[in-house]
């Protein structure tokens, strides 16, 4: 597995898997796609905001990315 696919797998294990519901940035979302890795510190995910039903691309917070990176070590 490549580093990107490992990171993707670890993020899914942290709750960024299709259909998962979560609260980020004070809003509730349902994950609607795979994590999109821009680089090691910028990862986005397509999600549907529960309140409006609007599809948004949301940045995964850096502390969560750090946890995902630490799990690889």
N, C-alpha and C positions, 0 to 999 in steps of 0.2 A: 504494500500500500504506500502511496505517496504521502508526504506530509500534509498536503491539502485534504486528501481523503481521510486521513487520520483525524485531523482537526474537525472536519465535517462530522465524522462518527462520534467524536467526543462531545460536540455541541448538541447533537441529537440526544445523547445520553443525559445531558444537562437540561433537557426539556424543549429544545428547539427542533422538534420533530413535527411533521405534518399533522395537523389537527389538535395539537397541544394548545391549551389555553393558558395565558400568562398575563401578568401585569408588568408593564414597563413604562417608565416615564409618566406614571400616574394614570395610565389608560389601560384598559383590558383589551387583549388581542387574542386571536386564534391564528396559529401559524398556518400559512397557506402555501408554503413552498420550502425548498431546500435552502440551507444557509448559502449565501453568495460571498465567497471569500475574495476580497479585493486585495488585501495583503494581510500580514500577520496581526496587524492592529486594527484593521477595518473589515468587519464582516457584517453583512446586511441579511435580513430575512424578510420575505414578503409575508404580510399578515393582514388580517381583517380586523378593523377596530370594531369592537362589540357594540358600542353606543351608536355609531353612525352607519355601520355596515360597509364603510369605505375600505378599499384595499390600499395598503400603504407599504412602503419599503422602510423598515425600521432597522436602525443600527443596533447591533448587539453591544451592550456596555462593555468597556474595556476590562473591568474587574472579572466579568464572566469569561472573557477571552483568556485572561491570565489564568483562571482556574482550569480552563480547558487545556492550555499549554502546559500547566504544571502536572496534569494527569498523564501527560506523555512521558514525563521524566521518570 
